Amino acid sequence: MYKMEEKFKKIIEENPVAFATINAKSEPHVIAVAFVKVKDNKIIITNNYMKSTVINLKKSPNVGLVVWDKKWNGIKIQGKAKYFEKGKWIDFIKSIPENKNEPCKGAIVVEINKICECI
């Protein structure tokens, strides 16, 4: 199991994240996401308004994320994602202060396969 370094967690949680899935034509689909947290060495993304991304995740769990801070310290992550519409991960995203007054339609939980620094 991958152990998330604190410096990576800070970059992920404090900056917008580019999140890529694969569509039905095997093409990349990239969106910017916020309200991203790290818990139990997993990346947790809130679905408040996603449509295509959720459809893509149901067809392929393979995802990629890229994030960097204002000093250009960045990381690239590859992993496998699962989508949850109920249970502990929904409870978790609903507890995030930023999600107050948001629909919290689902939680995307990414198990990290590979992470590398982009400097």
C-alpha positions as CSV (number, residue, x, y, z in Angstrom):
1,M,0.0,0.0,0.0
2,Y,1.2,3.5,-0.9
3,K,1.9,5.8,2.1
4,M,1.0,9.4,1.2
5,E,3.8,11.9,2.1
6,E,2.5,14.9,4.1
7,K,3.9,17.4,1.5
8,F,1.9,15.6,-1.2
9,K,-1.3,15.6,0.9
10,K,-0.9,19.4,1.4
11,I,-0.5,20.1,-2.3
12,I,-3.6,17.9,-3.1
13,E,-5.9,19.4,-0.5
14,E,-4.9,23.1,-1.0
15,N,-5.0,23.4,-4.8
16,P,-7.3,22.6,-7.8
17,V,-6.7,19.2,-9.2
18,A,-6.8,18.1,-12.9
19,F,-8.7,14.8,-12.9
20,A,-8.6,12.5,-16.0
21,T,-10.8,9.6,-16.9
22,I,-11.1,7.5,-20.1
23,N,-14.3,7.9,-22.2
24,A,-16.1,5.2,-24.3
25,K,-13.9,6.0,-27.3
26,S,-10.7,5.4,-25.2
27,E,-10.0,9.2,-25.2
28,P,-9.0,11.2,-22.1
29,H,-11.6,13.3,-20.4
30,V,-10.1,15.9,-18.1
31,I,-11.8,18.2,-15.6
32,A,-10.7,20.4,-12.7
33,V,-11.9,19.4,-9.3
34,A,-11.8,21.0,-5.9
35,F,-12.8,19.8,-2.4
36,V,-10.3,16.9,-2.7
37,K,-9.1,15.2,0.4
38,V,-6.6,12.5,1.4
39,K,-7.9,9.9,3.9
40,D,-6.5,6.4,4.6
41,N,-3.9,6.9,1.8
42,K,-6.7,7.3,-0.7
43,I,-7.7,10.4,-2.6
44,I,-11.4,11.3,-2.1
45,I,-13.1,13.5,-4.7
46,T,-16.6,14.9,-4.2
47,N,-19.0,14.7,-7.1
48,N,-21.3,17.7,-6.9
49,Y,-21.9,18.4,-10.6
50,M,-20.1,15.7,-12.7
51,K,-21.8,13.8,-15.5
52,S,-19.4,12.5,-18.1
53,T,-16.8,11.7,-15.5
54,V,-19.2,9.4,-13.6
55,I,-20.2,7.6,-16.8
56,N,-16.5,7.1,-17.6
57,L,-15.7,5.7,-14.2
58,K,-18.4,3.1,-14.6
59,K,-16.7,1.9,-17.8
60,S,-13.0,2.1,-16.6
61,P,-11.6,2.7,-13.2
62,N,-8.2,3.9,-14.5
63,V,-7.6,7.6,-13.6
64,G,-4.9,10.2,-13.5
65,L,-4.5,13.3,-11.5
66,V,-2.1,16.2,-11.7
67,V,-1.8,19.0,-9.2
68,W,0.7,21.8,-8.4
69,D,1.0,24.7,-6.0
70,K,1.8,28.4,-6.7
71,K,5.6,27.6,-6.4
72,W,5.2,24.9,-9.2
73,N,5.7,22.0,-6.8
74,G,3.6,19.3,-8.4
75,I,2.7,15.7,-8.4
76,K,1.3,13.2,-10.9
77,I,-0.8,10.3,-9.7
78,Q,-2.1,7.2,-11.4
79,G,-4.7,5.0,-9.8
80,K,-7.9,3.1,-9.8
81,A,-11.2,4.7,-8.8
82,K,-14.4,3.5,-7.3
83,Y,-17.6,5.5,-7.2
84,F,-19.9,5.5,-4.2
85,E,-23.4,6.9,-3.9
86,K,-24.0,5.7,-0.3
87,G,-22.0,4.6,2.8
88,K,-19.1,5.9,4.7
89,W,-17.5,7.8,1.8
90,I,-20.7,9.8,1.2
91,D,-20.8,10.5,5.0
92,F,-17.2,11.7,4.8
93,I,-17.7,14.1,1.8
94,K,-20.8,15.5,3.5
95,S,-18.7,16.3,6.6
96,I,-16.3,18.4,4.6
97,P,-17.0,22.1,5.4
98,E,-16.5,23.2,1.7
99,N,-19.4,20.8,0.7
100,K,-21.9,22.6,2.9
101,N,-24.9,23.6,0.7
102,E,-23.6,21.4,-2.2
103,P,-25.5,18.3,-3.5
104,C,-22.8,15.7,-2.7
105,K,-24.1,13.3,-5.3
106,G,-21.2,10.8,-4.9
107,A,-17.7,10.2,-3.7
108,I,-14.9,9.1,-6.0
109,V,-12.2,7.1,-4.0
110,V,-8.9,6.7,-5.7
111,E,-6.5,3.9,-4.7
112,I,-3.0,5.2,-5.7
113,N,-0.9,2.9,-7.9
114,K,1.9,5.4,-8.7
115,I,2.8,8.9,-7.6
116,C,5.8,11.0,-8.7
117,E,7.0,14.5,-8.2
118,C,6.8,17.0,-11.1
119,I,9.6,19.6,-10.6
